[in-house]
Amino acid sequence: MKQKLILLCLFSLIQFSLFAQNGIIIYKQKDAPIEARIKDLMSKMTLKEKILQLNQYIGGYNNNANNIAELIRTIPPEIGSLIYFDADPVWRNSIQKKAMEESRLGIPILFGFDVIHGYRTVYPVSLAQACSWNPELVTQAAAIAAKEAKLSGIDLAFSPMLDVARDGRWGRVTEGYGEDPYTNAVFGVATVKGYQGKDLSDPYSIAACLKHYVGYSRSEGGRDYHSSEISRQSLWETYLVPFEACVKAGAASVMSAFNDISGVPASANHYTLTQVLKDQWKFDGFVVSDWGALTKLIAQGVAKDKKEAGLKAFNAGVDMDMYDNIYFEYLEELLNEKKISMVKIDDAVSRVLRVKFRLGLFDNPYTEIVSEHDRYLHPESKIIAQKLAAESMVLLKNNSKTLPIKSSVKQIALIGPIAKDTANIIGGWEGHGKSADVESIYEGMVKEFGKNVVLNYAKGCDFDSTDESGFREAVLAAAKSDLILVCVGEKLRWTGENASRSTLALPAIQEKLVFELKKTGKPIVLILSNGRPIELIRLEPQVDAIVEMWQPGICGGTALAQILSGKINPSGKLSITFPLTTGQIPIYYDMRQSGEPNSGKYQDIPTDPQYWFGHGLSYTTFEYGAIKLSSEKIKKTEKLIAQVEVSNTGDVAGRETVLWYISDPACSISRPMKELKYFEKKELARGEKLVFRFEIDPERDLSYTDENGNRILESGDFYVIINNQKTKFEIIE
Ligand code: BGC
């Protein structure tokens, strides 16, 4: 079979070199092998044309306040790529037409955009998506985002963000899938699959761009853009994990990050960009720098000027320069000075062209023109958005079964700055999402409860101010109600880029509002909408129930209301630990084992966080049987099956996610207390029992990585862990 394939490839290569000799332009032949098309095209390109392929300019209006830049009006038709901020396919096609018809070789432009949690149909922020533990649903959502984006002229999404984030002060924690490397890997792959579909050349596929490679989330103190101290060990153990998984899943491109890795900036880091990504992982797509990351090399103190910045980034392995224009200005000069090689330029150009060929851009360079109505917000898309919003929400506390709301409740006080909000709950990096598309909590509540329950609304206070004048109205609304829903949280720009905060606590006014409401003696349900974990040490004792709704995108109102009514049984579990106070940071479930597990505690507060990673309640109860292993001893080359029977012992159907961890209590290096290796979510009817199963592959699940990325599997005892149970097994030679 293999031999036949090789022969076939050889045959087509010979055939296409004959074409070439006969004057047929191979790179324009749709059926020619991509590598032959690249080779042919490159043989025809001038140095200038090649260098232009390595630049990404911008087009359209940019609403990222960090990146306001001059609009480039005279876009050279030979440009490699554009960040396209508008959503007008006609304008996009007119630019593409210039590239196809006014440039000598007709190389299509690659149009990129920050599609992060949806394009126009906006989903929950990524941190929330991971709380759904439903990667298939995330794939469906990403596929819809890809189609909406593609029909608006986008070929490349600057996501998924795979920065494993353990510091909630860092605003960009909202853009990734939480604190765990494996969870980031699974949801990253799910997103890549959704964007790229079965084949990049499918009509509605777009290319993914894995970012920010690598270690950006480790910026000290959670201060964005700051230095990050990362050992090779934690680079391999934690930060590279999701990138490797997504590269293996076929992601088309990678974005190099702003931070340094223990002194060597990620955008000038030969080790991570070339040795690991390109040589070791055999990544054959392109690397684009993050916006201004090359210029930042000067501020970071590793380049004296732009030219040197370009030199360092290029030789380290950054193929395309986003926005800095440094490659355009200096690559030729650097080549003439023999500081960079033609081989490297050719390699970078071939990477960019490869992605364009894979996307089918040479053969179908134009965007299909479809009316906005047909492009966006299809009812089926909104169903996915609502489902994902509901599955992402986490019931954090539910004392005395306060939720679901009982039929005896006739009046509900709906209070807080989030209650009627449509501008913030959509979440930052909202793509082309619009506040007008957002369903507020209030609207969702009216739909769900409107006929039977009186809703007494009062804003109470703003997100952050000292104005308490609204408290009185809020307390009056609460006093005449049977239950208080107090909806507090963050504005959308409180997370995201350049949005660090020194504390995870909500502004004092919001906390005070809850304290005032508590005085009414009525039961309180706290609804949180935010893009990072929140410090709840003061609020948690005041309230009877807490629902973390996150920033759910456009369809959160009904999703939340149906959780409150009990129509939907909540099934989300946290993808990130909620510290008790900001001072506990860093705190995450897979910390290394301590030398004195029972000492080294804080004197002033408990050592445990408010809610660990994986916490999330349901309206039903799930009972776990004992873990059963297929064997207590296996060889390194064998597989072990771990099983557990879970019973739904409550009154309603529910979905349970079993999170399977392993731990290695005695290894050559100190390993995390436990590491998530697999999870599975299943629906269980009332009274139903189901078996959850984890097939342990020792090489994949029990080995650890050394500081060079070599995986090492040691024999000895291991534990498999779920909930509060752990069961020992042994690996023998
Ligand atoms: C951000 C990236 C983003 C890029 C393009 C940068 O400032 O760090 O995440 O993809 O801008 O908008």
Residues whose N, C-alpha, C, O or C-beta is under 5 A from the ligand:
A	BS01	BGC	D114 F158 D290 W291
